Amino acid sequence: MYSWTRPARRFLSTSSLDLQALDAWIASPKSLVLTDTFHSNHLSDLYITLPTRDGTHGRPFASPVEGTPVGYGHHLAFFHPRNPEALLRTDGTDADFCPPEPFTRRMWAGGTMTWNKERALKVGEKATAVSTVAKVEKKGSELGKPMIFVKQRIEVTMDGRSEPGMVEERAHVYQASVASVGSRVPRQGKISQSLSFPLSYTPTLTTLFRFSALTFNGHHIHLDKDYAQKVEGYPERLVHGPLTALLLLESLIYHRPRAQLRTFSYRAHNPIFVNCAATIHGAIVAKDKAELWCENDEGVVGMTGVIQFDE
């Protein structure tokens, strides 16, 4: 495991920011409508990328079946903006829903998912995702460390339906560019003390490449070691936040395959690095509630989550 230091943000005065441009961006309407089909071939590529489904953890690989419900969280591999490379940000990310400069560092902070089992998304069928910005918050300016929190709401509706089968909210944090490197103490995540069901795996560079390709995500922080070290100040490339969130969901389904999920909420606490062993833990804390968390081999918690479900 890596001993590392955190990029220390440069202290910025409000006079150095273009507050007028930022306020104009916050006030402007922002929405994106994307259509996609839950193709079984694309889902098969996702399955072979996930340690819970790739056939290496005691269960044979099984291809997705047309007409069956899409796996919980598997919509993350669909509905991606298709922007020319010339219009991407310098870090390889899409500019959709991103605040103006200098807020160029993006981090996936957490989110929620809610499923409507009566309107389930189906393998092989077409759906539309409508994305809007539900909330924008400015924080940290008084401390010289301004951050922009952007909460995106996504409603995914099958063709021919009037109600969404899945509603997601995802939160991103945008910070100003890194100026120097300083010491960092990992943030502590609150975890359950109940007996857990673990699932261990090691996210390799191949894992990150495959998930980046599946999600059409060109963020350099997952693929470019020089960028991760010299620009972001990390010792290695970072595992995708949505991949870790997806594995929290997958871990519960792996151990409780009959569970029908209602809601999922999660929060990122610390980065998980490529080629470092990680363990997904889960604990059933009530008859319809599970708490899950991902930690590295030093016990540092990368993400926590709570799932409400029926059986």
Stockholm file with secondary structure:
# STOCKHOLM 1.0

chainA/1-311         MYSWTRPARRFLSTSSLDLQALDAWIASPKSLVLTDTFHSNHLSDLYITLPTRDGTHGRPFASPVEGTPVGYGHHLAFFHPRNPEALLRTDGTDADFCPPEPFTRRMWAGGTMTWNKERALKVGEKATAVSTVAKVEKKGSELGKPMIFVKQRIEVTMDGRSEPGMVEERAHVYQASVASVGSRVPRQGKISQSLSFPLSYTPTLTTLFRFSALTFNGHHIHLDKDYAQKVEGYPERLVHGPLTALLLLESLIYHRPRAQLRTFSYRAHNPIFVNCAATIHGAIVAKDKAELWCENDEGVVGMTGVIQFDE
#=GR chainA/1-311 SS CCCCCEEEECCCCGGGSCHHHHHHHHHSCCEEEEEEECCHHHHHHHHHHSTTTSSCSSSCCCCCCTTSBCCTTGGGGSCCCCCCGGGSCTTSCCCTTCCCTTEEEEEEEEEEEEECGGGCCBTTCEEEEEEEEEEEEEESGGGTCCEEEEEEEEEEEETTCSSCSEEEEEEEEEEECEEEEECCCCCCCCCCCSCCEEEEECCCHHHHHHHHHHTTCCCGGGTCHHIIIIISCCSSCBCCHHHHHHHHHHHHHHHCTTCEEEEEEEEECSCCBTTSCEEEEEEEEETTEEEEEEEETTCCEEEEEEEEEEC
#=GC SS_cons         CCCCCEEEECCCCGGGSCHHHHHHHHHSCCEEEEEEECCHHHHHHHHHHSTTTSSCSSSCCCCCCTTSBCCTTGGGGSCCCCCCGGGSCTTSCCCTTCCCTTEEEEEEEEEEEEECGGGCCBTTCEEEEEEEEEEEEEESGGGTCCEEEEEEEEEEEETTCSSCSEEEEEEEEEEECEEEEECCCCCCCCCCCSCCEEEEECCCHHHHHHHHHHTTCCCGGGTCHHIIIIISCCSSCBCCHHHHHHHHHHHHHHHCTTCEEEEEEEEECSCCBTTSCEEEEEEEEETTEEEEEEEETTCCEEEEEEEEEEC
//
